[in-house]
Amino acid sequence: MNVHVPQSGKRLLLSPISMAILALVAGTNVAHAAEPADAQAAAVAEQATPADASKITEVYVTATKRSTSLQKTPVAVTALNSAALDDNHVQTIQDVVNLVPGFSATGQGDHGVITMTMRGIGNDSAKTEYADPEVATFVDGIYSPRPEGATALLFDLEAIEVLRGPQGTLWGRNSTVGAVNMQTVKPEIGSNAGSFELGYGNYTRLGARGAFNIPINDTMALRVAVVHEQHDGYVAYQQPSLPTLAQQHAAADPVIAAWNTAHPGNPIGFQPLNQNLYVQGGPKYNAQDQSAARLSFLWQPSANLKWNISYEHYADRGTPNMNLLQQQRPGQDFWSALIDTAPSVKRDSHSVRSRVDYQINNDVALAYIAGYSRFNGSSTFDQDGGANPATSFTTAGAGSSGYQANNTVWSKYKNYSHELEIMSTGKRDVDWLLGLYYANEDNGIRFDIPIMNGTEQGTVSWQGSFIQPKETVDSTAAFGQATWNANDQLHLTGGFRYTSDERKNIGGTNNGWSNLDAPQIPVNPSMNPLGGGTGFSTYQHNDGVYKDHKLTGLARVSYDIDKNNMVFASVSTGYKSGGLQDGGVPYGSESLTNYEIGSKSTFLGGAVRMNNSAYYEKFKDFQFSAPVTYADGTRGLATSNAEGARIWGLETEIAAKITREDRVQFTAAYTNAKLKHLVGGSNDYVLPACTAPGITNPCLDVSGNTMPHSPKFSAQLMYQHSFALVDGTLIPRISAHYETASWLSVFNLGEPDRQKSYTRTDLGLRYDANAKWYFDAFIRNAEDAKIKTSAMNANGPWQAQYLPPRTFGINVGRSF
């Protein structure tokens, strides 16, 4: 999806959500003559109207895989250009969500990834190869299958385009409820342009980025882009407060006696608590240390043929985000934890993306899009977060064993995809597009969970090693879409996509520690759980094959009331394949049918634009995934198909130029998302005992509960004013996000499992000098609000993941 919004025309929005209902009677036209979606920034810029200081600059998107005006595209889509991304200091998907109505993102500490929810639908367990997301992520139109892609740095982007609602026809895989496409800046023939930027902030934040266009000749050009971002961790290390030796003996001696009586061949003796087991130095949790580089090449031998290809390398050496106590222990800073597992993240990805566009004749164009990526990673994470300090080397406070680490020993995947599109071009009665798609994934992971009583010196409570050496996905699809332009006002669109998926798990095993006479030590990378002498045995084999297929489609009508107002209505479907869970047990696919009406309107000669939508979703066979304990005491990740959910909502996006110097942006969403029948269990929560057939105990009937991460109402308001100075322009800006309370899990377990309503404010001050240099000062989360994104009480006390605390800094850069 290409999006072009010149910097002088950033989208700015203003109005209460009630205007969405009134505006559903107003809108604009879908153009007959849309260009193929390959249009580069320069090509799209030629279509944009000249900048007018009193108007919102026209935005072009490729949500329909054709370059069309945002106001003439009958799809609920948010387009964020590079200037908007810079103004909001966007680095990852988690920074994007506040700019898009009905969108949220959740940090998952144990795997260090980000999961996404849109219009009330998401999957917090979509953090490994075992579960796919409902919101698909694309870069330059190429699908990024694993959630690690959402953590990657967003840099040198032309734009981000967020499509809301099922995109099962044109975009396909796992775009059940929406899709996000990041469009990188492409090389430009004949240009020597470039830019660089340096930044500094609190938590010792250091940032640097640059991009340079290198012309080769009149048919070729290169572009080089680099970025590095780092800051210290937000979470300080707590000093352990050790019990006296007498207290330790009182806690440990009965346990030691019972153990030695039961296991005379493997006795244990008392050990005093070792303060050195607690981490006191080194990198802290919630630290960033990420770098990336991209080399892009353009070859355009003729006006009809163009090839863009890029190579990108991304490296992450930061740390995972810690689960913090919601009610901190007395005398401890909120942003601190008692840590006994040092944090680490090591991730490297390599990606190649290619697109060839060929204009066959004046009526038909061909596009071939291909991508390849390879990823390797590992991480260590303190899962217990010091929730229950040890009372002795082998005992801890009530509610937890005391020590748990979640360690990704290794994780890897390779994926490649091919897509062929042929489409009509030029003005015609019927616009059509046909395509073929193939994608392959090859995933593998070893994930260890050592759980020890008291400390890592204590006895084993339970530990497992989940080894999936090869898990593959093959997906093929054929799709097509056509729009009949019945007259200049009425446009009828229909489309379909047939998808066939095959998933295989080859050699996957779940291995548990079962030999109580083996050495009592935590599982670690040097141990081979599949070999002898470690105390491990295989309790589950995960081999299996799952095949699935689905026909998804779209029917839409749009009507141009006049040149500034349009209305549209659509019915669309999305699909996410079923798969294999632990034990090779299959689970079924899930599907979504979305009924939507919308409007797009331009008022006051282009000074105000308003885009609105109202939708109703029927979500069927929701794939509910959670870590569970089986009846025999073994553990795994279980997925079952729940009945689904009913969801409806309203969304509005409004941009306004109040004066030539004053701009306002407003987005808002109302969401009502209720689960249908679901009885579920999860090891992340303390749940009551239950006897539901086929359900892991404990569990809870959550039928009728509100879906997580779906506040009833959320809104974002941004205002900026431009002061013209002698040598440049000074632009102060304020952006405020408000949302009502939202649940953090399907269980709706009370206030600790809920993020209360909050307001978060970001402030900025930018100076653009006439000499092409600038500085940008910013404060994010000015209130220093503590905003939860997930919660759990598996360790007894309630813990949560939080958005970053207050941060501030300055960037200085120059373009040439």
Order of alpha helices (4+ residues) and beta strands (2+ residues): alpha-beta-alpha-beta-beta-beta-alpha-alpha-beta-beta-beta-beta-beta-alpha-beta-beta-beta-beta-beta-beta-alpha-beta-beta-beta-beta-beta-beta-beta-beta-beta-beta-beta-beta-beta-beta-beta-beta-beta-beta-beta-beta-beta-beta-beta-beta-beta-beta-beta-beta-beta-beta-beta-beta-beta-beta-beta-beta-beta
